[in-house]
Amino acid sequence: MTRPPGRDVALIGVPHDAGASQRGCIMGPASYRVAGLVEAVSGLDLSVTDTGDLRAPVLDIPDDPRVRNLAPVASWARTVKAATELALAERRTPVLMGGDHSLSLGSVAGAAAHAARAGRPQFVLWLDAHADFNTPDSSPSGNLHGCPVAFFCGLPGFEAILDGPLQTPVDPANVCMLGIRSVDRGEHDALIARGLRVEDMRRVDEHGIERLLRPFLDVVAKADGLLHVSLDVDFLDPGIAPAVGTTVPGGATFREAHLVMEMLHESGLVTSLDLVELNPFLDMAGQTARLMVDLAASLFGRKVMDRETRAR
């Protein structure tokens, strides 16, 4: 049964690419605006506020030889965490327009802190080609956009991010990864040991995306949980979404991705959202930005019959 969202939407720009090795995601928030995200969501009878782009202060944090750009990533994580908590406290649904995936260090931490204050469990749906379950010791690249899930699940080694241990980690059993097709060697055993639900593309091919997502949503609903959704461009097949620096062939199709978003809307469970890793310098005439906007609109309630035919 469809439940009304009951929340205003806050669009929050995170112009940040220090967590990745390839530059360009810093322009993601502007690209979402040009592609019509504000108009697409506003057209669904929702109250939408574009809060503008966040600005992160310069932090004096010692370098860590295991990772790249620790100080700016930590600064953005703290800034995004505070913005996410504020939006949720104001009963708004924050949509973090990234920016590379290290912004989820802050967004999920903020969502989990809010959930803890509300006395409800935090759940995360991770839509990505990658598990992002590296730690500073296991990361082969040192790029912190490959580490956020390990961070918000409370694995050690990230104390510098928030100037101390994470106070409200997400239970790994409350995380569902969907569409995974690239896992680093150091992540594999850790994922199994921690008990995360990993639905890779082989399982999607074998069972269908609806049969994999539905049980997870049922668990969230039964637990009266809050659900954070993190949508990485590379969840999608690069044939339809080329604007990402970490392309992996064999991703979700246009129809699979929209089905996920429609199911999320119908569940009424989503309380916060990341849109990450959009690199407009790698896009083709805005193709990927428009698709991501279309998917966000589906999550907020746009129906198939509501879509306009684009000029040909």
C-alpha positions as CSV (number, residue, x, y, z in Angstrom):
1,M,0.0,0.0,0.0
2,T,1.3,3.5,-0.9
3,R,1.8,5.7,2.1
4,P,2.2,9.5,1.8
5,P,5.7,10.7,2.5
6,G,4.5,13.2,5.1
7,R,7.7,15.2,4.7
8,D,9.1,18.2,2.9
9,V,12.2,17.6,0.7
10,A,15.5,19.4,1.3
11,L,17.9,19.3,-1.6
12,I,21.4,19.7,-0.2
13,G,24.4,20.2,-2.6
14,V,27.7,18.6,-1.6
15,P,30.3,19.8,-4.2
16,H,33.0,17.5,-3.0
17,D,35.4,15.1,-4.8
18,A,38.3,14.7,-2.4
19,G,37.3,11.1,-1.7
20,A,38.0,9.9,-5.2
21,S,41.0,9.9,-7.5
22,Q,39.2,11.3,-10.5
23,R,38.1,14.9,-10.4
24,G,34.7,16.1,-11.5
25,C,32.1,15.1,-9.0
26,I,32.4,18.5,-7.5
27,M,30.2,19.7,-10.3
28,G,27.5,17.1,-9.6
29,P,25.1,19.4,-7.6
30,A,25.1,22.0,-10.4
31,S,24.4,19.2,-12.9
32,Y,21.4,17.9,-11.0
33,R,20.0,21.4,-10.9
34,V,20.5,22.0,-14.6
35,A,18.9,18.6,-15.3
36,G,15.8,19.7,-13.4
37,L,15.8,17.9,-10.1
38,V,14.0,20.8,-8.3
39,E,11.3,21.0,-10.9
40,A,10.9,17.2,-11.1
41,V,10.3,16.7,-7.4
42,S,8.3,19.9,-7.0
43,G,6.0,18.7,-9.7
44,L,4.9,15.8,-7.5
45,D,3.0,18.0,-5.1
46,L,5.8,18.0,-2.6
47,S,7.3,21.0,-0.9
48,V,10.9,21.2,-2.1
49,T,13.6,23.5,-0.8
50,D,17.0,23.8,-2.5
51,T,19.2,24.7,0.4
52,G,22.1,25.5,-1.8
53,D,25.6,24.0,-1.6
54,L,27.3,23.2,1.7
55,R,30.7,24.7,2.5
56,A,33.2,22.7,4.6
57,P,35.7,24.4,6.8
58,V,39.4,23.7,6.6
59,L,40.5,21.2,9.3
60,D,43.9,20.8,10.8
61,I,44.1,17.0,10.8
62,P,47.5,15.2,10.4
63,D,47.9,13.2,7.2
64,D,47.4,9.5,7.3
65,P,49.7,7.6,4.8
66,R,47.1,4.9,4.3
67,V,44.4,7.2,2.8
68,R,44.2,10.2,0.5
69,N,42.9,13.7,1.4
70,L,41.9,12.7,5.0
71,A,41.5,16.3,6.2
72,P,39.1,17.5,3.5
73,V,37.1,14.3,3.5
74,A,36.7,14.5,7.3
75,S,35.6,18.1,7.0
76,W,33.0,17.2,4.5
77,A,31.8,14.2,6.5
78,R,31.3,16.4,9.6
79,T,29.5,19.1,7.6
80,V,27.2,16.6,5.8
81,K,26.4,14.8,9.1
82,A,25.3,18.1,10.7
83,A,23.2,19.1,7.6
84,T,21.5,15.6,7.5
85,E,20.7,15.7,11.2
86,L,19.2,19.2,10.9
87,A,17.0,18.3,8.0
88,L,15.7,15.2,9.7
89,A,15.1,17.0,12.9
90,E,13.0,19.5,10.9
91,R,11.0,16.6,9.5
92,R,12.3,17.0,6.0
93,T,13.7,14.3,3.7
94,P,17.3,15.3,3.0
95,V,18.5,14.6,-0.6
96,L,22.3,14.8,-0.6
97,M,23.4,15.8,-4.2
98,G,27.0,14.8,-4.5
99,G,29.8,14.7,-4.8
100,D,31.7,11.4,-4.5
101,H,30.5,8.5,-2.3
102,S,32.6,9.6,0.7
103,L,29.8,12.0,1.5
104,S,28.0,9.0,2.9
105,L,30.4,9.0,5.7
106,G,28.4,12.0,6.9
107,S,24.9,11.4,5.6
108,V,24.5,7.9,7.0
109,A,26.2,8.9,10.3
110,G,23.8,11.8,10.6
111,A,20.8,9.7,9.7
112,A,21.8,7.1,12.3
113,A,22.3,9.7,15.0
114,H,18.8,10.9,14.3
115,A,17.4,7.4,14.4
116,A,19.0,6.7,17.7
117,R,17.4,9.8,19.2
118,A,14.1,8.7,17.9
119,G,14.6,5.2,19.4
120,R,14.3,3.5,16.0
121,P,16.7,1.3,14.0
122,Q,18.5,2.7,11.0
123,F,18.6,0.7,7.8
124,V,20.6,1.4,4.7
125,L,20.0,0.3,1.1
126,W,23.3,0.6,-0.8
127,L,22.7,0.8,-4.6
128,D,26.2,0.5,-6.0
129,A,28.6,-1.6,-8.2
130,H,31.0,-1.6,-5.3
131,A,30.8,-2.7,-1.7
132,D,32.7,0.3,-0.3
133,F,33.6,-1.8,2.7
134,N,37.3,-1.1,2.8
135,T,39.1,0.3,5.8
136,P,42.2,2.4,5.8
137,D,44.2,-0.8,6.3
138,S,42.5,-2.7,3.5
139,S,42.0,-0.1,0.8
140,P,44.1,-0.8,-2.3
141,S,43.8,2.8,-3.5
142,G,43.5,4.9,-0.3
143,N,40.4,6.6,-1.7
144,L,37.9,7.2,1.0
145,H,34.9,6.9,-1.3
146,G,35.6,3.1,-1.1
147,C,35.2,3.1,2.7
148,P,31.8,4.6,3.9
149,V,30.0,1.4,4.6
150,A,32.8,0.1,6.8
151,F,32.8,3.4,8.5
152,F,29.1,3.7,9.4
153,C,29.1,0.0,10.4
154,G,31.6,0.9,13.1
155,L,34.7,-0.8,11.8
156,P,37.9,0.5,13.4
157,G,40.4,2.8,11.8
158,F,38.2,5.9,11.1
159,E,38.5,7.8,14.4
160,A,39.9,10.9,12.6
161,I,36.8,11.3,10.5
162,L,34.6,12.5,13.4
163,D,37.4,13.2,15.9
164,G,36.6,10.0,17.8
165,P,34.7,6.7,17.5
166,L,31.3,6.7,15.7
167,Q,28.7,6.9,18.4
168,T,25.8,5.5,16.5
169,P,27.0,2.8,14.1
170,V,24.5,1.0,11.8
171,D,24.0,-2.7,12.6
172,P,25.6,-4.5,9.6
173,A,22.6,-6.8,9.5
174,N,20.5,-3.7,8.7
175,V,22.4,-3.0,5.4
176,C,21.4,-4.4,2.1
177,M,23.7,-4.0,-0.9
178,L,22.0,-4.3,-4.3
179,G,23.7,-4.6,-7.7
180,I,27.2,-5.3,-6.4
181,R,29.6,-6.5,-9.0
182,S,33.1,-5.4,-7.9
183,V,34.5,-6.4,-4.5
184,D,38.1,-5.9,-3.4
185,R,39.9,-8.9,-1.9
186,G,40.1,-7.3,1.5
187,E,36.4,-6.6,1.5
188,H,35.1,-10.1,0.7
189,D,35.8,-11.9,4.0
190,A,34.8,-8.8,6.0
191,L,31.4,-8.6,4.4
192,I,30.7,-12.3,5.2
193,A,32.0,-12.0,8.7
194,R,29.9,-8.9,9.5
195,G,26.7,-10.4,8.0
196,L,25.7,-7.7,5.5
197,R,23.0,-8.7,3.0
198,V,24.8,-8.6,-0.4
199,E,22.7,-9.1,-3.5
200,D,25.1,-9.1,-6.4
201,M,24.2,-8.9,-10.1
202,R,24.3,-12.6,-10.5
203,R,21.5,-12.9,-7.9
204,V,19.6,-10.1,-9.7
205,D,19.9,-12.1,-12.9
206,E,18.9,-15.4,-11.3
207,H,16.0,-14.1,-9.1
208,G,14.9,-10.7,-10.3
209,I,15.4,-7.4,-8.5
210,E,11.9,-7.4,-7.0
211,R,12.3,-10.7,-5.2
212,L,15.6,-9.5,-3.7
213,L,14.4,-6.1,-2.6
214,R,11.0,-7.0,-1.2
215,P,12.1,-9.1,1.8
216,F,14.5,-6.3,2.9
217,L,11.8,-3.7,2.8
218,D,9.5,-6.0,4.7
219,V,12.2,-6.3,7.4
220,V,12.5,-2.5,7.6
221,A,8.8,-2.1,7.9
222,K,8.4,-4.8,10.6
223,A,11.2,-3.1,12.6
224,D,9.6,0.3,12.3
225,G,13.0,1.4,10.9
226,L,14.2,4.5,9.1
227,L,15.7,3.8,5.7
228,H,18.6,5.7,4.1
229,V,19.0,5.0,0.4
230,S,22.4,5.7,-1.2
231,L,22.3,5.7,-5.0
232,D,25.6,5.6,-6.9
233,V,25.6,6.3,-10.6
234,D,27.6,3.1,-11.1
235,F,24.7,1.0,-9.8
236,L,23.5,1.6,-13.4
237,D,24.9,0.0,-16.5
238,P,27.5,2.4,-18.0
239,G,25.7,2.0,-21.3
240,I,22.8,4.1,-20.0
241,A,24.8,6.1,-17.3
242,P,28.4,6.8,-18.5
243,A,29.1,9.8,-16.2
244,V,31.0,8.1,-13.5
245,G,34.7,7.5,-13.0
246,T,34.3,3.9,-11.7
247,T,32.3,2.2,-14.5
248,V,31.7,-1.5,-14.1
249,P,29.9,-3.3,-17.0
250,G,26.7,-5.3,-16.3
251,G,24.8,-2.9,-14.1
252,A,21.1,-2.3,-13.5
253,T,19.0,-1.6,-16.5
254,F,16.8,1.4,-17.0
255,R,13.7,-0.7,-16.1
256,E,15.3,-2.4,-13.1
257,A,16.5,0.9,-11.6
258,H,13.0,2.4,-12.0
259,L,11.4,-0.6,-10.4
260,V,13.6,-0.2,-7.4
261,M,12.7,3.4,-7.0
262,E,9.0,2.7,-7.5
263,M,9.1,0.0,-4.9
264,L,10.8,2.4,-2.5
265,H,8.1,5.0,-3.0
266,E,5.4,2.5,-2.4
267,S,7.0,1.3,0.8
268,G,6.8,4.7,2.4
269,L,10.0,3.9,4.3
270,V,12.7,6.2,2.8
271,T,13.7,9.0,5.1
272,S,17.0,10.2,3.5
273,L,18.7,9.8,0.1
274,D,22.2,10.2,-1.5
275,L,22.7,10.8,-5.2
276,V,26.4,10.3,-5.7
277,E,29.4,9.9,-8.1
278,L,27.8,11.9,-11.0
279,N,30.8,13.3,-12.9
280,P,29.3,15.7,-15.6
281,F,32.7,15.9,-17.4
282,L,32.2,12.3,-18.4
283,D,28.5,12.6,-19.4
284,M,27.0,12.7,-22.8
285,A,24.8,15.7,-23.3
286,G,23.5,15.4,-19.8
287,Q,22.2,11.8,-20.3
288,T,23.3,10.5,-16.9
289,A,22.1,13.5,-15.0
290,R,18.7,13.3,-16.5
291,L,18.4,9.6,-15.7
292,M,19.4,10.2,-12.1
293,V,16.8,13.0,-11.9
294,D,14.2,10.6,-13.4
295,L,15.0,8.0,-10.8
296,A,14.8,10.4,-7.9
297,A,11.4,11.5,-9.3
298,S,10.3,7.8,-9.3
299,L,11.3,7.4,-5.7
300,F,9.2,10.5,-4.8
301,G,6.2,9.2,-6.6
302,R,6.3,9.9,-10.3
303,K,4.4,7.2,-12.2
304,V,5.2,5.7,-15.6
305,M,2.1,7.3,-17.1
306,D,3.2,10.7,-15.8
307,R,6.4,10.8,-17.9
308,E,6.5,13.1,-20.9
309,T,7.9,11.8,-24.2
310,R,11.1,13.6,-24.9
311,A,11.4,15.5,-28.2
312,R,13.0,13.4,-31.0
